[in-house]
Amino acid sequence: MTERPRVDPRPGLSGLSTADLAAWFEARGEPAYRARQVVTALWSGGTATRAADVTTLPRSLAAALDEAFRWTTVTDDAVVVSDGGNTEKALHRLADGATIESVLMHYPATAARRARHTLCISSQAGCAVGCPFCATGELGFGRDLETSEILDQVRSAISRMGPGERLTNIVFMGMGEPLLNLDRVLESVAALNDKDRLGLGARHITVSTSGVVPGIRRLTALGPQFTLAISIHAARDALRDVLVPLNRRWPVAEVVAAARDHARATGRRVSYEVTMIGGVNDTDADADALANLLRGDLAHVNLIPMNPVAHTPWKASPMPVIERFAAHLKEAGIPVTVRRNRGVEIGAACGQLAAERAGAPAAPAVARRRQRLEAASVRALRGERSDEPVLAGVEA
C-alpha cells in the first residue's frame, strides 16, 4: 500500500496580503515594514524560497517565519519546452501529492505590438465538469486549490522568465472550473492586481467558466474589470449537453444571458471560446446557431482547434473548415479570432501532462468511452437532448 504524503499544515506565504503579514509581524513586536520586505522577496523574481533569502531579516525572525509559513506550495515536477522555447508547460506537485499544470506562452515582439508573456494557470486539481474533449476531464475532480497554490504557479513562472521579461497576461483556463472555486480565485486576482505583489492590471487577467451561472451573476454584482471568458463550444443545447455536461444544469441560453448582463454592467466585452471538433460542432448550422445567440452582444469569439486528447474518438477541425465557420460569424457582425495551438507536441493543452503521468486506463475502458462518445454525438447531432444526470461536484 502506497503511503500518502504528509500534508504540511503551514499556510503558504503568497496567499497572505501585506496587511495580514504586517499583523503577524506586529504581534511579535516587529515593525510593519518587515511585511513589505517579505512581499518584495516573494514577488520580485519569485526566487525567494526561504526566509534566509531575505537578508534584511534578523536570523531569529527568519527562523520563526519559516516555522510558521511555507515559501512555496508547489514543486515543479517537470517543465517541458516547445515552439523554439516560446511555450513552457509546468507540472506542479502539491503537498498532498496532487498534480496541477500551468503553461507559459511567449509571444515575441512584432512591428505592430510589444512582446507578450501569457500564463495559463489552474484553479482546481482535476475538474468535475467532465468535458470529454479535455484531458483534465479524464482525471476527475480532486479538490479546490488554495489561494497560495494558485499564486505559486505564477511565482514559478516568474522565476523561469528571462531578464527584462514580465508577465503581461494571466488566464484562469488551466485545470478546473474557476467559478466553482470562486472565493479563492477572487483572492488570487486581488493579489495579482495588488501593486505590492504582481501589480498586473485587471484588464490583463481573464477568468474562464464553462457556464456556472450563479458564479457569473456573483461576478456581475462585484463588478470586476477582468475579462470574463465563456467556454461555450456549442450553441445548440443537445450538442452542448455532450460537450459541456454542465449545460444540463444551466442551458446555453441561460449562460449567455448571464454573460450578456455582465457585459452590460461592466462595459467589458465577453470572450467566447469554441474548441473546434471535426464533424461535431463545426458545421454551418453550428455557426448560424452561435451567430444567432450572440448577435448584437458585446462579445468576441475565439475558435481553437481541438488538441489531440487520448481516449476520445474526435479530431480537430481542418483549418479551412474553421475559417469557413469564422466567416459565418463575421458576416453576422461578430468579432472572431482563429487561434493556433501552441505546444501540441508537449501536450500543452489543459491536463494532458498530468493525465499522462496518471497512466493510461485499461483498453476496454477506453473502447467503452469512445463508443459512448460516438453514440452521444450522433444523438446530439439529431437534436436529441441528454438525459444523463449532472455530474457530482457542480452544485453552486
N, C-alpha and C positions, 0 to 999 in steps of 0.2 A: 504494500500500500504506500502510495507516494505521500510524503509528509508535506502538509500545507505550509507555505511560507508564514513566518511570524510577522504579523502586521505591526508596523511601527506606530505607536499611538500619538507621537508628536505631530502637531499640525504643521502644514507647510508654510514657510515664511511668506512666500509670494502671495498667498491668499489674504494676508493681513494688510489693511490700509496703513498709511503713515500715522494716522491718528491712533489706531489700535496699537501699533508698535510703540508710539510715544507714551501711551498709557502704561505699557509693560515696563518701559524703562523708568518712568516716573515712580511706579510702585516700588522700584528698587533704589530710589533716591538718585537716579541718574537724570541728567538734563534731556529735554525733549529732542535736542538736535541729534542725539545718538540714533534716533529713528531714521532721520534723513541720511545719515552715514550708511546705515544698513540698506535702505531702499536704493540708494545710489549704487552700492556694490552689487545688489541683485539685478539691476536693470541696465547698468552701463556695461554693455558687452556680455552680460549674462554669465560671467566667468567665475564669480564667487561661489564656492561650493562648501565653505565652512567659515565660521566666524574669524578664524586666524587670517583669512584673506583680507579682512577689514583691519588694516594695520593701525588705524586710529583708535581702535577699541582696547581698553585695558585687558590684560590676559584673563583675569578672573571673570570679567564681564563677558568676554568672548566664550569662555567655558560654560557660563550659565546660559548663554544664548543657544549654544549647540545642544545643551541638555534639554532645553525647552522646545526647540523647533527643528524641523528638517529644512535644509537649504535647498533641496530639490526633492520632488516627489516622483520623478520619472527617471528611469535609467534607459539610455539608448542601447537597445539590444542589437540593432542593425541600422545602418544608414547606407542606402544604395543610391547610385547616381546614374543619370542617363541624360540624353539630349545634349551631349557635349558639356556636361556639368550644369546645365540650366534647370534640371529637375532633380530634387533630392527627396527621397522618401525615407522617413524615420519610423522604425518600430520601437515604441517605448514600452518598457515593463514597469508596472506599478508595484507597490509594496506587497499587495496580496497575490501577486503573480499574474494578474490580468494584463492583457496587452492592448495597446491602442496605437493609432497611427497619425502622423501628420505629413504633409507634403509641402515642401518649399519650392516655389517656381520663380526663376529669374527671367526677366524679360529685358534684354539689352536695350540700350537707348537707340532710337532711330532719329531720322531728321525731323520727324513730326512730334516725338514725345520723349520724355526723360525715361531713364531706366526704372523698372518697377520690380519689386520683390514681394510676391504674394505668398502668404502662408495659409494653408487649409488645415484646420485643427478639429479634433474630436471633442464631443461633449458627453459621450457615454462609452462604456466598454460594451461593445456589441450594440444591437438595436432590436427593439420589439416590433417595429413596423413590418419587417419582413418582405420588402420589395424584392421580387425574385430575380431581378437583373443586377442586384447589388451584392457584392461579396460579403458585406457586413451582415446582410440578412441571413446568410447561411450559418453565421456564428450564433445567432440568437442573442438574447439580451443578457448581459452580465450585471451591470449596475451603473448608476449615475456617477459621474466624475465630480470630485470636489473642486472648488474654485482653484485651489493651488495646482491641482493636476491638469486643469485646463491651461492655466497660465504658464506652467513649467514647460509645456510643449513650445510655447512662444520663446521662452528663455533658451531652450535647447537650440532652436533655430538661430537665434541671435548669436549664440556662441559659435556657430558654424559659418557665419557670414564674414565676408572679407572686409578689409579696411575700406572705409568710406561707404559701405553698403548699409542700408537701413530698411527695415520692413516698411512697405508703403501701403499694403492692404492685408487684411486678415478676414478669412471667411470661415464661418462655422458650417462647413459642409463635409466634415470628416465622418468618423463613425458616430452613430447615434442620431436621435431626433432632438435637436436643441430645445424645442418648446416643451418637451417632456422632462427637461431638467432646467426649467426657465430661471428659477431663482439663482442657481449657480452661474448660468450663462450671463444673466444681467450683472451679477457681481464681477464677472470676468470682463465684460465690456466696459464697466466703470473703471476697472483697473487699467485696461488698455488705453482708455481715453484720458486717464489721470496724467497730468503734466509731470508729476513727481515720479511716475513709473514709465510706461512706454510713451505716453503723450501722443498717441495716434488719433487723428480726428475721427469723430464718429462716422462721418460720411465715407471713411475708408474701411469701415467694418461692415460685413454682410452676415446676417443671421438667416439661415435657411430652415424651412419646415416642409414636411410632406403634407401638411394640412391640418394641424391641430387648431381648430377654430377658437376654442376658449383662450388659447395662448395668444393667437393673433389679436383677439379682442382686448386682451390684457395689455399687449404692447401698444395698441392704439390709445388706450386710456393713459398710458405713461408718456406717450408722445416722443419716443426716441428718434434721433436723426440718423441712425444707421440704416443701411439698406435691408429691406425685407425681401427674401427670395422664396418663391414657392416652387417646390419640386412637383410640377403638375403632371408631366409625362403623357397625359391623355385628357381630352376634353369630353369624352363620352363615358358616362358612368359605367357601363358594362365592361369596357376595356380597363378603365382606371381601377375598378374593383380588383382586377387581376394584377395590374402593375403596381398599384399602391393600395394594399389591403385596408389602410386607414380610411379609404374612400367609402367603405361600407358603414362607417360611423359618421363621417362628415362628407357628404357628396360634393362633387367638384363645384357645382354652382354655389353651394354654401361657402366653400373655401374662397372662391373668387369674390363673392360678395363681401366677406370679411376683409380680404385684401384690398378691395376697392374702397371700402370705408377707411382703411388705414392710409391709403394714398391720399384720399381727400383730407383727412385730418392732419397729416404730417406734411403734405405737399411734396412727398418723396415718391419717386417712381418705383413701382414694384417690379422685381425681376422674376420671370417665369422660366424655369428650367425644364427642358424636354430631352430626355435620353432617347435617341433615335434608334429604334429596333426594326431591322429589316422585315418587311411584310407584316408587321404587327401594328405599329402606331404611326406609320409614315405615309399613309395614303392621302389622296386628295380630300377624301371625306374627313379624315382627321384634321387636316389643315383648315378646312372650312369650319369644322366644329370649333376649333380653337379660335379662329378669327371671329366667329360669331359671339363667342363667350367674352372675348377681350376687347371687342371693337369699342372705341371711344374711351377706354380706360387709360389712366396714367401708368403705362406698362411697357416692358421691354422683354422680348423672348430670346433666350439662348438655346440654340439647337446643338446638342452634343452627341456625337456618335457613341454608341454603347461600347464600353470597354469589354474585352473578352472576359467572361466570368465562368469558371468551372461549374459543371453540373447543370447548365441551362441549355436549352435547345436553340437559343437565338443568337443572331449575329448583328453587327452594326449595319445600319442602312448604308447603301452605297452613297458616295458624295453627290452624284448627280440627283439622286432622289431627295437628299437633304436640301440641295439648292432649289429644287422644284418646290418643296414644302415652304422654304423661306420666301420664294417668290409669291406664293399664295398669300402669305401673311403681309408682305409688303404691299401687295395690291389692295389689301383691306386697310392699309394705313397704320399697320402695327410695326413698330421698330423691331428688327430682328438681327441677331448675330449668329453666324455659324462658327462654333468653336472647334478647334483642332485638339485632339487628345495629346496630352503630354505624358511621357514616361510609360508608354504601353509595355515596353519590354521589361520593365522592372515591376510591373503590377502596381502602378501608381494610383489606380482607382481605389475608392474607399473600401478598406477591409481586405484587400487582396493579399497583402503580405501576411497579415495576421491569420487569414484563412489557410494560407499555405503552411504556416508554422503549426496550425492546429491539426493538420493531417487530413488526407482525403477520406471521405466516408466510403463505406463498402459499395462495391459496384452495383449490387441490387438496389440499394437506396438511391444511387444516382439515377439508375434507369427509371425507377418509380417517379422520382422528381421530374425528370424530363417528360415522361408520359403525362403526368398530371398537368404540367405547364402547357404542353402542346394542346391537350384537350380543353383546358380552361381558356386558352387564347382563341381556339376555334369557336367555342361557345360565345365568347365575348364579341368576336367579330360578327356573329349573327345577331348581336344585340341582347343576349341573354345575361341578366344580372346574376352575380354570385350570391349564393345563399349560405356561404361559409360564415361562421361567427367571427366577430372582430377578435384579433389576437390579444392575448393577455398582456398587460403592461402598457396599454394605450389608453387607459382611463384618464380623463382630465376634467 
